[in-house]
Amino acid sequence: MLLRHARSLLFLPASNPRAIAKARTLPCDMVILDLEDAVADDRKAEALDQALDALGQGFGTRLAAVRINIEGAATHGREMIALKGTAADYVVLPKVEHPKQVKDVFSVSQKPVIAMIESARGVLAANAIAAGEGCAGLFMGNNDLRRDLGLPDNAGRAGLGLAMQTVVLAARAAGIAVFDGVFNRLDDEAGLEAECAEGHALGFDGKTLIHPAQVPVANQVFGPDAQALADARRLIEAATGGAERFEGRMIETMHVEQARALIARAEAVGG
């Protein structure tokens, strides 16, 4: 599966064997084994060993990534080295504020890097980060970004709007994938669905998640629905080239390309 086709990207603690085993039964498009925030400092080494073992066993057709600790952390260097030659598809790097951070991880791990944008500095540098060597995608780190911007805990996402659009623009200019941040409320499916719909409308490819129960909602919102696919197939069949009328609207080559991309994504995720 191409990274840009992923709809649901699930973080789980690399120190939790039961969560890892369960992930192999879930319909998520990417599993992210977390060595950073989800793991206590005294369990970092154990978590790395378990992540390496899990990668060896594989996750079926799902993409597999590992979130390592930040540059300067005691375990950062060992984690980069350990991932070289593994079955990890990507390394997720938190708190990126400069393209050199991505380049260094890419050079050592020999894995494409997904950079997490979690600060004002990161947002302002997003264009350079996205275009830098080794960067395959961007994640919004909205929890840390909210704190860095001084936004109230009970505020909605309006204060993050400019930052999210800036990160989407940076990713699109560089031709890489980009994903919305996590939704923290675990018992609010309606809220999750609304936030997924908002992220989809902003141009994100999918959503990072923190609980298995969130996977079906992200898949539904970010995946092409049956009506959209039917419309796309009719458009492709009807198009003859150049600008023309189709079902009451004007279409051109751009719309045909969009329809083909929609179908390709559906096929990639089994739709």
C-alpha positions as CSV (number, residue, x, y, z in Angstrom):
1,M,0.0,0.0,0.0
2,L,1.2,3.5,-0.8
3,L,1.5,5.8,2.2
4,R,-0.9,8.3,0.7
5,H,-3.6,5.6,0.5
6,A,-3.6,5.0,4.3
7,R,-6.8,6.1,6.0
8,S,-6.2,4.9,9.6
9,L,-2.8,5.0,11.3
10,L,-2.9,3.5,14.8
11,F,-0.3,4.3,17.5
12,L,0.2,1.6,20.1
13,P,2.8,1.1,22.8
14,A,5.7,-1.1,21.7
15,S,5.9,-2.3,25.3
16,N,2.4,-3.9,25.1
17,P,2.5,-7.4,23.5
18,R,-1.3,-7.8,23.7
19,A,-1.9,-4.5,21.9
20,I,0.6,-5.6,19.2
21,A,-1.1,-9.0,18.8
22,K,-4.5,-7.3,18.5
23,A,-3.3,-4.9,15.9
24,R,-2.8,-7.8,13.5
25,T,-6.6,-8.4,13.6
26,L,-7.6,-4.8,13.0
27,P,-8.6,-3.1,9.7
28,C,-6.1,-0.3,10.2
29,D,-3.9,0.7,7.3
30,M,-0.8,1.4,9.4
31,V,0.5,0.2,12.7
32,I,2.8,2.6,14.5
33,L,4.9,1.0,17.3
34,D,5.5,3.8,19.8
35,L,8.8,4.0,21.6
36,E,8.2,7.6,22.7
37,D,5.3,9.0,24.7
38,A,3.5,5.7,25.3
39,V,6.5,4.1,27.0
40,A,8.0,4.8,30.4
41,D,11.6,5.8,30.5
42,D,12.6,2.6,32.4
43,R,11.0,0.4,29.7
44,K,12.5,2.0,26.6
45,A,15.0,-0.7,25.9
46,E,12.4,-3.4,26.5
47,A,10.0,-1.7,24.1
48,L,12.7,-1.5,21.4
49,D,13.3,-5.2,21.7
50,Q,9.6,-6.0,21.5
51,A,9.2,-3.6,18.5
52,L,12.0,-5.4,16.6
53,D,10.4,-8.8,17.4
54,A,7.0,-7.6,16.2
55,L,8.5,-6.2,13.0
56,G,10.0,-9.6,12.4
57,Q,6.6,-11.3,12.7
58,G,5.1,-8.7,10.4
59,F,1.6,-7.1,10.2
60,G,0.2,-8.7,7.1
61,T,-0.7,-6.2,4.5
62,R,-0.6,-3.3,6.9
63,L,2.1,-0.7,6.7
64,A,4.4,-0.8,9.8
65,A,6.2,2.2,11.4
66,V,8.1,2.9,14.6
67,R,8.0,6.2,16.4
68,I,11.4,6.7,17.9
69,N,12.4,9.1,20.6
70,I,13.3,12.7,19.9
71,E,16.7,13.9,18.9
72,G,18.9,14.3,22.0
73,A,17.0,11.6,23.9
74,A,19.3,8.9,25.5
75,T,17.8,6.1,23.3
76,H,17.5,8.1,20.0
77,G,20.8,6.8,18.5
78,R,20.3,3.2,19.4
79,E,16.8,3.2,18.0
80,M,17.9,4.6,14.7
81,I,20.6,2.0,14.3
82,A,18.4,-0.8,15.4
83,L,15.8,-0.1,12.8
84,K,18.2,-0.4,9.9
85,G,17.5,-3.6,8.0
86,T,14.2,-4.3,9.7
87,A,10.8,-4.8,8.1
88,A,9.7,-1.3,9.2
89,D,8.3,0.7,6.3
90,Y,8.8,4.0,8.0
91,V,10.3,5.7,11.0
92,V,8.1,8.4,12.7
93,L,10.2,11.2,14.1
94,P,8.6,13.4,16.8
95,K,9.0,17.2,17.3
96,V,10.7,18.0,14.0
97,E,11.7,21.6,13.5
98,H,14.4,21.3,10.9
99,P,15.0,19.2,7.8
100,K,18.4,18.0,9.1
101,Q,16.7,16.1,11.8
102,V,14.9,14.0,9.2
103,K,18.0,13.6,7.1
104,D,20.0,12.3,10.0
105,V,17.4,9.7,10.9
106,F,17.0,8.7,7.2
107,S,20.8,8.4,6.8
108,V,21.3,6.1,9.8
109,S,18.1,4.0,9.7
110,Q,17.9,3.8,5.9
111,K,14.1,4.1,6.3
112,P,11.9,6.9,4.9
113,V,10.8,9.3,7.7
114,I,7.4,10.6,8.6
115,A,8.0,14.0,10.4
116,M,5.7,15.0,13.2
117,I,4.9,18.8,13.2
118,E,4.3,19.6,16.9
119,S,5.5,23.2,17.4
120,A,5.2,26.7,16.0
121,R,8.8,26.3,14.7
122,G,7.8,23.1,13.1
123,V,4.9,24.6,11.3
124,L,7.0,27.5,10.0
125,A,9.6,25.1,8.8
126,A,7.1,22.6,7.3
127,N,7.9,23.5,3.7
128,A,11.6,22.9,4.1
129,I,11.0,19.7,6.2
130,A,8.6,18.2,3.6
131,A,11.0,18.9,0.7
132,G,14.1,17.6,2.6
133,E,16.0,14.4,2.0
134,G,14.3,11.3,3.4
135,C,10.9,12.9,4.3
136,A,8.0,10.7,3.1
137,G,5.1,12.3,5.0
138,L,4.0,14.7,7.7
139,F,1.9,14.0,10.8
140,M,0.1,16.8,12.7
141,G,1.0,16.6,16.4
142,N,-1.9,18.7,17.6
143,N,-1.6,18.0,21.3
144,D,1.9,19.4,21.6
145,L,1.2,22.1,19.0
146,R,-1.8,23.3,21.0
147,R,0.3,23.7,24.1
148,D,3.1,25.5,22.2
149,L,0.6,27.9,20.8
150,G,-1.0,28.6,24.2
151,L,-4.5,27.4,23.2
152,P,-6.9,26.6,26.0
153,D,-7.6,22.9,26.6
154,N,-11.3,23.3,26.0
155,A,-10.9,25.2,22.7
156,G,-11.9,23.7,19.5
157,R,-9.6,23.4,16.5
158,A,-10.1,26.9,15.1
159,G,-6.8,28.1,16.5
160,L,-5.0,25.2,14.7
161,G,-6.6,26.0,11.4
162,L,-3.8,28.0,9.9
163,A,-1.2,25.5,11.1
164,M,-3.0,22.5,9.7
165,Q,-3.5,24.2,6.3
166,T,0.2,25.3,6.3
167,V,1.3,21.7,6.8
168,V,-1.1,20.4,4.1
169,L,0.3,22.9,1.7
170,A,3.9,22.0,2.5
171,A,3.1,18.3,1.9
172,R,1.3,18.9,-1.3
173,A,4.1,21.2,-2.6
174,A,6.6,18.4,-1.9
175,G,4.4,15.6,-3.3
176,I,4.2,13.7,0.0
177,A,1.5,12.3,2.2
178,V,0.0,14.2,5.2
179,F,-2.1,13.1,8.1
180,D,-4.3,14.7,10.7
181,G,-3.5,14.5,14.4
182,V,-5.1,12.2,17.0
183,F,-8.5,12.6,18.6
184,N,-8.2,12.3,22.4
185,R,-11.8,11.6,23.5
186,L,-12.3,7.8,23.5
187,D,-16.0,7.7,24.0
188,D,-17.1,10.3,21.5
189,E,-17.7,8.6,18.2
190,A,-19.7,11.5,16.8
191,G,-16.9,13.9,17.7
192,L,-14.3,11.7,16.1
193,E,-16.4,11.4,12.9
194,A,-16.8,15.2,12.8
195,E,-13.1,15.8,13.2
196,C,-12.3,13.2,10.6
197,A,-14.7,14.9,8.2
198,E,-13.0,18.3,8.9
199,G,-9.6,16.8,8.3
200,H,-10.7,15.2,5.1
201,A,-12.1,18.6,3.9
202,L,-8.8,20.3,4.7
203,G,-6.9,17.8,2.5
204,F,-5.4,15.3,4.9
205,D,-5.0,11.8,3.5
206,G,-6.0,10.0,6.7
207,K,-5.9,10.3,10.5
208,T,-3.6,9.1,13.2
209,L,-5.4,7.2,16.0
210,I,-4.8,6.2,19.6
211,H,-7.5,3.4,20.1
212,P,-8.6,0.4,18.0
213,A,-12.3,1.5,18.3
214,Q,-11.4,4.6,16.2
215,V,-10.3,2.7,13.2
216,P,-13.7,2.0,11.5
217,V,-14.7,5.7,11.7
218,A,-11.4,6.9,10.1
219,N,-11.7,4.2,7.4
220,Q,-15.2,5.2,6.5
221,V,-14.6,9.0,6.4
222,F,-11.3,8.9,4.6
223,G,-12.2,6.0,2.3
224,P,-14.1,6.5,-1.0
225,D,-17.8,5.7,-0.7
226,A,-19.8,3.6,-3.1
227,Q,-21.5,6.6,-4.7
228,A,-18.2,8.5,-5.2
229,L,-16.7,5.5,-6.9
230,A,-19.7,5.0,-9.1
231,D,-19.5,8.7,-10.2
232,A,-15.8,8.3,-10.8
233,R,-16.3,5.3,-13.1
234,R,-19.0,7.0,-15.1
235,L,-16.9,10.1,-15.5
236,I,-13.9,8.1,-16.8
237,E,-16.2,6.2,-19.2
238,A,-17.8,9.3,-20.5
239,A,-14.7,11.5,-20.9
240,T,-13.4,11.9,-24.4
241,G,-10.6,14.5,-23.8
242,G,-10.5,18.2,-23.2
243,A,-13.2,20.3,-21.6
244,E,-16.7,18.8,-21.9
245,R,-20.1,18.6,-20.2
246,F,-20.7,15.7,-17.8
247,E,-23.9,15.3,-15.8
248,G,-24.6,19.1,-15.6
249,R,-21.0,20.2,-14.9
250,M,-17.8,20.9,-16.9
251,I,-15.0,18.4,-16.7
252,E,-11.5,18.2,-18.1
253,T,-8.4,16.0,-17.9
254,M,-7.8,17.1,-14.3
255,H,-11.2,15.6,-13.2
256,V,-10.4,12.3,-15.0
257,E,-7.1,12.1,-13.2
258,Q,-8.9,12.7,-9.8
259,A,-11.4,10.0,-10.6
260,R,-8.6,7.5,-11.4
261,A,-6.8,8.4,-8.2
262,L,-10.0,7.8,-6.2
263,I,-10.5,4.4,-7.7
264,A,-6.8,3.5,-7.2
265,R,-7.1,4.3,-3.5
266,A,-10.3,2.2,-3.1
267,E,-8.5,-0.7,-4.7
268,A,-5.5,-0.3,-2.5
269,V,-7.6,-0.5,0.7
270,G,-9.9,-3.3,-0.6
271,G,-12.8,-1.1,-1.5
